[in-house]
């Protein structure tokens, strides 16, 4: 694999690669490139930097007949990353130090649901209106007495006609995606009756959304997309309780984040706490991957703040520094007990715990055993200004219990900075609705204006089928009935002869033209027309 070299003058006093120039160079490179910054000085080094996922280390490299001092020679995929650089001067040689990886937001999707226009927020990030992602629904504003400090929560998109309404969110890379949907009722309709409805993705159940009048609700998942888009659907499950959504976001994650999560399942966040904080919720841009960290100080534990403000090294999951420098600590050499409630059903959980040593104490030691639901996971010794993580995948029923128990030689109490707890989805849908049926339904949708808003999987999940269809429970599901009576359809009936599992077709009370198509008499399972 090739690389580019940017060279400064041979004189240490002449034009140099400044930090701004180097950052601009990095932005100008094709995605996936490797950038090197070099300086020529007859009596000094010529450093080469190649960006690596691992720690920086010294090595050697050669360009032509030039021998170079190098900082790690492993290549890194920069397809989703922009580089933040710092230029250091050392003995007349300019060394580029990697000080941070900033996710490139070009393929992030941010939708301010209910907004009439797209706009840039105070961070310079673009929020889209709904129009490019969904064709149904009405834009509404929350009541003036319910306005939020979060700009995107002051509007919403409500769906009062179809029983299922789906956003098509593009996924241009093959990565796993972090997706979040947010809901703030805000008494937009003046009825003070917040609805309950289903949230779905790609034909799978995500959550039952229970909204309220006092706070916003949000749901997050990590999911490996199966194609070039994700279908995010809102399904009405109760009479006269209309689904809505306030904000929808997705972004690709680096491949090395959360490596212990199976890619053939979706993972739903249940708890994510910034321990030791008692006021501020951490989110983007402090968290470069848009996660929300809620402040938490469990009863009986003491809040601790580190005597540093940034980390030298961090976990592969890149929690924000601000969530790690605060922590909770047990009193004396007592243990830490943490409990997380779940429904009383069996579930597979993924737990990520984050630790750092907040003070540099040469005469003290801190070491503790981590157990989850009574099973030993790891013995941990936090390091100063370094974030380490401990993970566990385990089957639970009801409460998830975590204990941090000091070892015999530990002179300091256990400590923890942050935690994430995910629950795995049910097995994902493998076979979506039959392609023959999808093609036939697409003919209907393209032919009749009254049907143009229908999208997403028509038969899945099987408890939120499109309201004008019936489907079988086969794998893949087949459309067995079409009920379009009284839909106001006009014109000629389209050809949907490929829908050969149809048993019932009800098209009365419409204004269709032309003769009855011959293919209807050839549908092998049709029994009622």
N, C-alpha and C positions, 0 to 999 in steps of 0.2 A: 504494500500500500504506500502511495507517495505522500509527500508532504511539501508545504510551502515554507520558505525561509524569508523573513524580513530582516534585512541587515542595516545597521546604522553605519555611520562613517567610521573610518579607522582611527579617527581622533576622538578621544574621550570628551573633548570640548565642542565637537561639531554637532550637527543635527542628530537627535536621538529619538528612539521610539518612546514617546511619552505615553502615559496610561490612556489618554483619550485616543491617541492614534492607534494603539494596540487594540483597544476595544472596538474601534471602528473597523479595523482590519478583520477582527473576529466575526463581526456582523456581516462583512462583505463576502466571507468565504462561502462556498457552496455547502449546504447542509451535509453533515457526515465527514467534513474535511478535518484534517489535523493542522493546527497552527503552531509554528515555532517562532520564537523571537530570539534573534542572535545579535551579538555585537562583536565587531572585529577590533582587537587591540593586540599589537604585536607581542606584548609581554603579559597578556592576561588570558583568561579563559574565553571560550565561545559557548555560552550556555544554550542549550536547546530544551524547550519545554514541549512535551507531548502530554496531552491531558489524559488522565487515567482515572478509572473508578477506584483504584486502590490508593494507599498513601503514596506521597511523592518520595522517591528515593534516587540516590545518585547512580549514574551509570555512564556508559560511553556510547557514542555513535559516530559515524563517519559520513561526510558529504564529499564525494570525490576523494581527494587526497588530504582533506582536512579532518583532523581528529577533534571531536567535540566532547565537552563535558555535558552530560545529559541528565535531566530530571525525569526518571522513569520513561521507559520506551514502550509501554503498553498502549495500544490504541483504544480510543473510546468513541462510541457512536454519539455524535453531537446533533442528531436529527431533531431532538426536542429541547436543545439546550443553547443558551447564550452564555458567553464567558465573561466573568468579571475579573479584571486583572489588576495587579499592583506591581509597579516597577521599582526594583530595589537597586541601589548602587553598591557594589562590593569590589574594592581594589581596581577601580577603573572599568569594571565589567558590569554590564547592565543585566540583571537577572530578573526574569519575569516569574512572579509567584502567583499561583492559582489561589485566589482568596474566596472564590464562591462560584457555584453553578446556579444560574438563574433559569428556570424553565422558560422556554420560548413560548409565548402565548398566541402564536399565529393560528394554531389549530384548536384553541379553546373555544367553546361555545358558551356565551352568556346571554340568556334571554330574560329581559324584564317583561314578564307576562302582563299583558294589559296596557303596556305603553303604546302610544300611537306612533312614536318615531324611535329610531335608533339614536344613540348619543354616547359621548365619552364621559366617564365618571371622574372624580377628583384624582384618581390614580392614573388617568389617561387610558383606561381600558374601555373598550367598546361594548356596549350593551345593545343587543338587537331587539327589535319588536318581534311579535309572533309571526308576522305574515309569511316569512320564508320557511316556516317550519310546520304550520298547521293552517287549515282553511276554515275551521269551524270555531265557534265561540264568540263571545261579546266582551269587549273591554269595559272594565268597571274601575271605580276608585273607592277606596275605603272611606268610611265616614270621617269627617273632619275631626271628630273627637277621638278617633282611633288611629291618627296618623303616626307613622313610625320614623325613628331616626335613620333607619335603613331605607334608603331611597326607593329601592326596588319593591319594597313591601307595601307601598302606598297605591299600587295599581294591581289588578288581577284580571285573569281571563276566566270567565264562567261559561259553563256548557249546559244549556238548559233544554236542548232539543234531542240530540242523539244520546244513546245510552253509553257509547264508548267514543272517545275522542283522543287522537294520537298525534304527538309531535314526532316528526322524523328528524333526528339529530345526527348530522354527519359524523363519521368516524374515519378520517382519511388515513390513519395509520393502523397497523395490526396490533397495537399495544392493548394492555388492559386500561380501562377507562375508569376514572373517578367521576361519579355522577351524583348530583344533589338536586333535590326538588324541595322547594320551600312554600309554605302555605300560611297566609295571614288573612283570616276572615274579615276582621275590621268592620263588621256590621255593614258591609257594602250595600245590602238590600234593605236595611232598616228593620229587619225582622227579629234580630237577636236570636237566630236559630242556626248556629254553625252546623254544617253538614258532615256526614261521614260517608266515605266512598273508597273505592279501591284504586291503588296505584300499581301499574303493570309495566313490564319491559319485555319486548320481543316475545310476547305470548306467555310470559311467566308472571305469576303473582309476586309483587314486591312487598306491599304493605296494605293494611287497612288504615286509611288516613282518618284520624279523629281530630277535627279542628275544634277550637274553643274561642271564647270571646276575650280572653285575657292575654294570650301570648301566641307567637308564631310557632309553627311545627315544621320540622325538616326531617328528611330521610336521605341517607347517603349509602352508596354501594360502590364496590370495586368489581368490575365485570370485564371479561375478555370478549370483545365484540365478535360476532360471527360473520359480519359483512362490512359494507361501507356505510352503514348507519345503524342507529339504535332507535327502536320504536318505543317511546315513553307514552303510556296511555293512562287516561283517567276514566274510570268506569262507574256509572251510577248504579248503586246497589240497593238504594232505598227510595221509595216513592216521594217525589217532591223535594229530595235532597240533592241539589245540583253540584257536581264536582267543579272545582276551580283550582287554579294554581297561580302563585305570585312570582315565582322565580325558578329558573331551570338552568343548570350549568353542567358542563362536562369538559374533561381534559384528559389527555393521555398521561399515563404514569411511566417512568423509566422501568425497564424490564427487571432491574435488580431490587426494586422496592417490594416489600412483603413477599419474599421468595418462598415462604412456607405455605402460602395460600394456593390451593389447587386452582388451576386455570379453567377447569371444566365446570366450575361452580361460580355463583355470584356470592359476594360477602357483604352483609349488611351491618353497618355500624350500630352498636347498641349503647356503648358508653365510650366517651373520650374525655379524660379529665386532665387538667393542668393542676396538679396538686400544689398546695401552698399559696395559691392565689385566691383572693376572696372578692374580687370585684370585676375584673376585665376579661371578657371573652376574647380569645386570640383567634384570628382568622387571616385571610389574605389581606395585605401582602406580607405580614409577618410569617405566615406559613406559605411557603412558595407553592405548595400543592393544594391550597384552598380548603384545607381541613379546618373544622371548628373545634377548638379546645375550650371546654367549659371549666371555670374555676371551681375548686373543691378543696375543702379542708375537713376530712373526716373527724368525727368526735373523738376526743382523747389524744389527738396527734398535734404536734407543734409545727407551725409554719417556719420554714427556713429559707433565707435568701443567700445565694452564693456571694462570695466576695470578688467575683469577676462578672463581666457583662456579656461575654461571648465565649463560645467554645473553640478549642483548638481542633478537635475531631468530633465527629458525630456518627450516629447510627446510619445504616443504609437506608432507613425510612425517612431520614432527614426531618425529624421534629423541629419546630422552631426553637431557636436558642432561648427565646423569652419564656417558653414553656418548661425548659430544663433548669434554668438558673434558680427557679423557685421549687420548693420540695416540701414534703412533710416528713417528720422524724418522730420515732417513738420516744417516749420518756425513758431516761436512763438507758438500760440495756434490755428494755422490754421488746416484745414482738409487735409487728404491725399486722392487723387483721382487716382484710377488705372483702366485702360481700357485694354481689351484683345479682339483682333479682331478675328472673325469667319466668315465663309460663311453665307450668308443671308438666312439660313434655320433653322428650329427649331431643337434644340439639347439639350440633358440633360447633364449638367455639374456637376462635383464634384470638389469643391474648398477646399483646406486645407491651412490655414494661420497660421504662426508661429510667436510667440512673446516672448520677454523677456525684463526685465528692465535692461538696461546696467549699471546703476549707483545706488549705494545705497544712496539715498537722503531721510533722515528722515523727512525733512521739506517740501518736495514737493510731489505732487500726480499726477499720470498719469492714466487717465481713458477715454475711448472713446467707442462710439457705432459703431458697424460694420453693414453696410448695403450692400446688394448685389442686383443689379438691382432695387434699391429703396425699397427693403423689409428689415425690421429690422431682424438681425440674433442674435446679442449678444452684451452685454456690457462687455468690457474687461479691466481688470486692470493687466498689466504685472507684474510679480514678479521677483525680483532680482535673477539671476543665475538659474532660472527655465524656461524651455521652455514650454509654453502652446500653444495649437492649437485650432483654431476655424474652423468648417467645415460648408459647405452648399451644398445641392443638389438642383438644380433649372433648370427649363426649360428656355432656352434663344433663341432669334433670333438675329443673328448678334452679336453686341458687348456685352461683359460681363463687367459690370461696378461695381466697389467696392469702397465704401467710408468708411473712418475712421474719425468719427466726435467727437471732444472732448466733454465730458460731462460738465455741468455747474460748477461743483466743481473741475475740473481738472486744475492744474497749469502748467502742462507740455503738450507738443504737442503729437499727436498720433505718433506711431512708429511701424514698421513692419520689421521682420528679413528675412522672406522667404515665398514663396508661391508655391503651385502646383495647376495646373488646368488640369483636365482630362475631356474628352468627352466620353460618353458611345457609344458602338457599336450599329449597327442595331441589331434587335433580332437575336440571334444566330441560326444557323441551328440546327434543332431538329432531322430531319430524313436525314441521309446521303444516298448515293446511295444504292439501294437495295442490300442486302447481296448476293442474288442469282447472281446478275451481278458482284459483287466484286469477288465472288468465280470463276465465269467463266473467268473473265479477268485475275485472278491470274493464271489460267491454261494456258492462252496464254503467259503470261510473263515468266512462268517457262519453257515453251516448246520452245520458240523461242528467241534466243540470241538478235535479233534486238530489242526486246521489254523490255529488262531487266531493263532499267533505269526508266521506268514509275512508279510513285508512287503518293501518295496523293489521294484525292477524284476525281474520273474521271469526275463526272458530276457537281461538285460544286466548286466555284460559277458558275452559269449557263452561264456567258459570257466568261469563260476560260475553257471550256470543253477540254479534251484531243483531240488533233487535228485529230485523226483517229476514233473518235466516234461522234455520235449524241445522245442526251438524251432528254427524255420527261421532262415536268415541274411538273410532279406528285410529291406527297409527300408519300413515298420517290421517288426520280428520278429513272427512268428506262433507261437502254441503249437500244436505238431503232435501231441504225445503227452501223456497223463496216466497216470502209474503210481502208483496208490494201493492196490495189493494189500497186505493185511495191516496196514492203518493202524488197524483197529478202528472204522471208521466205522459209525454206527448211525442209523436213521431213513430218511426218504424222500430220494430223490435229487433234488437241486435242478435247476432249469431253467438250463442253460448253452447253449442253442441258438444263441446269438450267436457261439460259438467255432467258426466254420464252416471253419477250417483243420485241425481235428483229423483225424488219420489213425488213431490208436491210443488206445483207452480201456481201461485195465486196472483193474477194481474188484473182483476176486475176493478171497476170504478176508476179507470184511467182513460186517456184519450189517445190510444194507440192507433196507428194507421197501417194500411196495407193488409195483405193476406196473411193467414196463419202460416208461419214457416214450416217447410217440410221436415226439418230436423227434429221438431218437437215429437213427431210420431215415431222417431227412431231412437229416442232416449230409452235405454233398456229397462230402467227401473221406475219409469214414470207411471203413477197410478191415479193422479188427480191433477187436472188442468182446468 
